[in-house]
Amino acid sequence: MSAERPGQQLRAIVDRSECFGFGFCVETLPAVFSLNGEGKSTPLDVDADQVLLAQAADACPRSAITLVPRSDRGGRAAAG
């Protein structure tokens, strides 16, 4: 997870080369994450509970999820 400021809205970026499709992110926050046809996590850039978003990122056993500020369109690999 990236450094953040209090109250800052974050979004998720998934490094699909690291995602093994365990689905813990989907279980934690199905409004944001889903598994695509390849079984890889695909996040939506939507308003989400920031605590649950952080929990979903922390739950990833491959550390494939990075949280970045909503205004930042950069990051690792493909975003959903």
DAMO-V510811 format. One line per field, one symbol per residue. ss: DSSP state (a for helix, b for strand, c for the rest). phi: phi as a letter, one per 40 degrees, with the letter a starting at -180 (. if undefined). burial: b if it has 9 or more other C-alpha atoms within 8 Angstrom, else e. A space follows every 50 residues. Layout:
ss = ???
phi = ???
burial = ???
This chain:
ss = cccccccccbbbbbcccccccccaaaaaccccbbbcccccbbbcccccca aaaaaaaaacccccbbbbbccccccccccc
phi = .ccabdgccbbbbbcccccbgcgcccccaccbbaccccgbcbcccbcacc cccccccccccbfcbbbbddcccchcfcbc
burial = beeeeeeeebbbbbbbeebeeebbbbebbbebbbbeeeebbbbebeeeee ebbbbbbbebeebbbbbbbbeeeeeebebe
